[in-house]
Amino acid sequence: MDVTPIQDPLRNTYREAFITNPSRSAHLADGKVALMCIDVQYLDAAEGYGVFSDPEKSGVPEKGRRYYFDRLETTVLPGIRQLQDAFRGSGLEVIHCRICALTKDGRDRGAGHRRLGLLAAKGSKEAEFIEQVAPVGDEIIIDKTASGVFSSTNLHYILGNLGIRSLYLCGVYTNECVETAARDACDLGYFVTVVDNACATVTPRLHEASLATLRDRYARICTVNEVFRDLDELRDSSTAGIITQHS
């Protein structure tokens, strides 16, 4: 069997266009960036609720459930909260996306969610955000009824109004709603960063496969600590600008 590693002949082309493009740093320096937290809610990120209300019917084996919830508790939720605090402390937008129907019976849901039986009705427990990473103040909340937040909401319009050109993504599931958001955002012209240790799905192989597909093509893949360094650069550039103005 041929086990030769797959080579991507277009890797450098995509890196130059989307990852190392100087505009990415310029957007950061101008504060045209936002953190987008995806689907961190009781529907799909809490034991005993939503898709995990009956674990045996969730479709996720016990080993996968243990991995997923352990990763959420020990790594992802603390990481998301740290990112939120850092963005808030830098005066940057924190945007929250969730699966939430406009109606109690979910008749407005996308066809895919209807087929899957996914429903988080307005005002239901399943529609609530996990408290540790819930919105603060008047942070923007985007309700969606499909996997793709861009295809099923007016998010692109809102980001345009805010002047946002670069997005940092975190949340669940890595290989579903997070990956879909990353691909769609890239296609719409945003520079995208997916934060590895602030995302989760139900197996490590699915998580890694999703990131491998996105890496250096549709998104830059980084860690929470690397995002902190990005924000340090933003603060340094802001300080330098203030000094220049007063010199």
N, C-alpha and C positions, 0 to 999 in steps of 0.2 A: 504493500500500500504506500502511495506517495504521501509523505508527511512534510514535504517542502513548505515552509511558511508562505502564506499568501502575500504577494507583493502588490502594493497599490501604485500603479504607474502615474497616477494623478495626484499623489499625496502632496508633493511640493507646490503644485499649482493651487490646490485648495488651501494649503497653509498660508500661502502668500495673500490669497484673496480674503480669507475669513479669520485667520488666527493671528498672523503677524502683521496684518494691515495696520499702518500707522493711525488710521482713523479710530481704531479701537481705543488706543491710548488717549487720543484727543477727546473722545466722548467721555472717558473717565475723568479727564482733567476738567472738562466742562460740566461735570455732574449730570450728564445725560444718561444715567444708568438707573436701573431699578432691580430690586430683588423680587422674584416671583415665586411664591410658595404654592405648590400644586397639590390639592386634594388631601390635605392633612386634616382629616375629619373623621367623625365616628363611623361613617359609612364603610371606610376601607382601612382605617388605621387604629382601630380599637378592638380589643378582644371582647366578644360577647355582643357586638353590635353589627348592624348592616350585613355585609357579606359573610361575616364571621359569627352571626347570631346563633347559627347551628354549625359548628365547626366541621362536622362530618359532611355537610352539604355544601361547604364552601368550595370544594374542588381542589383545595390545597391540602396535601398530606400533612400529617402531624409534624414531621421533620421540617417541612417548609414553613409551617406556621410558627414553630419555635424559632427558626432562624429569623424570620421576618420580624416578629415582635421583639426578639432580643436585640436585633439591629436597630429597630426603632427606639427602644428604650435606652440603650447604652450609647448609641452613636448618632443616629439621625435626628431625633427630636432635640437633644442638647445642641447638636450642630446647627440646626435651623434656628433655634433660639439665639445662639451666639451671632449668627448672621443677621438676624432681625435687629438685635441690639446694636450691632456695628453699623448697619445701614441707617437706623434711626439716629444713632449718635453722630453720623456724618451728614444728617439732613437730607437723606436720599429716600426715595419712595420704596415702601414695602407693600406689595400687592398680593392679595390672597385670592386664589382661584379654588372653587369647590364645585362638586357635583350637587346641584340643587334645582329641583323642578319649580316651575312657576305655580303649579297646581298640586293639590293634595293627592289626586289620583295619577299624576304623572302623564297626563295625556299630551303634554307638550314635549315630552322627551324625544330625543333622537331615536331613529329606528333601531340602531345598534343597542342602545341601553334598554329599549323595550324588549328586544329579543333576549338580552342577558338577564332581564328581570331586575335591573338596577334602578332603585328609586330612593331618593332622599328628598322627601317633600318639604316644602317651605315650612319652617317651624318645628320640624321633626328632630329627634336626637341625632339621626344619621347625618343631618345637614350641619350640625354643630361642629365647629373647629375643635381640635384637641386643645385643651386649655393652655398648655405649656407654650403653644405657638399661635395662639389666637390673635386676631387683629387688635390693635390698640388705637384709641381715639377714632379719627375719621379715615383710617387707612382704607384704601379701595378694596372692595370685595366684588369679584366677578363670578356670577353663577352660570354654570354650563350644564347642558344635558347631553353631552357627547364627550368622547375622549379628547377631541381637539378643541382647545380653548379659543383658538383664533378662528376656526371655521364655524363655531356655533355661538359666538358672542361679538360684541362691538369693541373687544379689547384693543385691536389695532388702531381704531379711531381714538380711543382714550389715550393710548400711549403717544399717538401723534399730538394730541392736545397738550400732553405733559412735556413734549420735547424729548421723549426717551428714545435712544438709538441703540442702547446695549442692554442686554438682560442677563441676569444671573438666575439660574433655575435650580430649585430644590423641591423635594417632595416625593410622592408615590403615584403610581408604580414607575420605576425607572424605565422599563421597557414598554410602557403603554402611554399614559398621559404626559409624562415628562419628555419622553423621546418625541412624541407627536408635537408637543409645543416647541421643542428645539428645532425640529425640521421645518415646521411652518414659519417660525420666527426668522430663521435663516433665509427662507425663500422670500420673505417679506422685506428683507434688507437689514434686519437687526444683527448685531454682533452678539453671539450667544456663548455663555459660559455655563456649563453644567457642573454642579458641585458634587463630586463623587460621594464623599462621606456625609452628605446631607440628602441622599436619595436612597430608596430601598425598593426591592421587589421580593418575590417569594422564594427565589433561589439565588445563590451567588453567581451561578453560571448565566442566568438570564440578565442579571445586573451587569456583569462584565461584558457579555455579548452586546448589550445595548450600547454601553459606553464605547466599545471597540468600533461599532458602526458609526457613532457620532464623532469620535475623536478625529480632529484635524480635517474633518470634512464639513460637518454642520455646526460643530461647537468646539470650543476649547474645554478640556476636562481638567478640573483642578480640585484642590482640597479646601476645606474651610480656612486653614492657615494661609493658604495662598491668596484667598480672597481678602483676608486681613491685610496682607502686604499690598494688594491693589488699592485698598482704601487708605493705607498709609501714604501711598504715592499721591492720591487725590488730596489728602490733607497737606502734604508737602508742597504740591503745586499751588494750592490755594494760599498757603502762607507766603510762598515766593511771590505770588501775584500781589498780595497786600503790601509786602515789603517794597516791591517795584513801584507801586502806586504812590508810596509815601517817600520814596528816595529822590 
